[in-house]
């Protein structure tokens, strides 16, 4: 079952208990949250939140792909008129108490399951990025659209990646490229990294610009070794 919440839900009535989507949006609105792009998206009401079962559960696959497909249609049709960043946040009701390694494992398992279903649906990978998770030009393609992912969970070592339950945030790679072309992306990136240092006391060691190394290393938020490889081969034919 999917439950959705939008930014308007952050205006809470007295006695109202916020659901997971509202709590997530409120966390982004906290003054210490470092991601400038996410805060802009929150201010403009352009973050969708969707609630699912436990991370890695195959029952999530079809509902996630369906709602992500609708999200892609929306941003492809309307998101290029300005510099608004649109994000899709999938919130999972567990598991809780996961280590960073366990979260990473379940995250990739869930993404692989959705990828297989996406391929079976007949969707082709985005042509403007690589499907090779080891490539510095990789982005995850779903519904023909490339995404950069941000994973959050309670036991993340990076404070900016901590939330009370597992979350996967899908950001459009093409929106980032549009911001880059307009000179905005670098400004937002620099401001975000400075705020992250102020919050954590150090810069995320996994950070790299697109084209330097695979962005797949950054998805889970765990600091990975130099020789890390994605556990699934998204470029192989199914």
Steps between C-alpha positions, in 0.01 A plus 500: 500500500629847412433804710600838362565836653586835351676807632169661590462238771778666700247752631384287790178563690505487881475140617595362160766225502728536195532195280834384359479722194432809707781420742741454211406833346531667839852359537603660172359829623719490812751786504794258525407284200785556253361421154417832336322336205271300729415810703415690180281211386322498836439875484353463150286200591671268253579197717270197472500252788375141466483238774569129449564182697842385614799590283584210269150349502397393149144621574640852464622448143190562291359787711839671499547461125146620431536814712852571372369468143231758575766722659713476184204599281442802722857629502554430131188701419540795734830513684708675237334841518705615801776384734268320742638166620233229523569204728327169568549361852419135576461440875513142629345361818815313604710308553629694798835464677684430174874554468620716212608186316159337542321813381724514195431134422121539526508827305675341202277192519191723483641704212597184311149355540343821368753512216409147390131585505572819307682304229220243484255788452692592188670818616841571348785655702560873471735576212670800662665294777674164533330184630836370625503558878880509486508782247561862606202585276255263673156603624221259588242488220135434580208569267755621247622777731838530681497549876753589768405334830540604862458233767412581862450282807529527880855366534667691216843631595440827315261717702341634181406142406324421829125459526279295731422245228653392166452744212606506135485838327497500120632821340491561126848492348369712212384771737850510649646532150261786424616678815861432403447655156360812665790522746275436801605144583855588608371779726249269667758222530756728665243637746379148585853372563579796724181442701581128525845578640341734754259222601738203499841658544629334183416462132332181381795289371283339229422826323607539139375695203318320218759365257774454761387165644180299520228679696377156612764526775303786654147355501499322838701766684744243639870574456615235252851378418681606186437165332128484585273357229124509467357156591275493190571536128245748364647488151446129436207379289223331697 
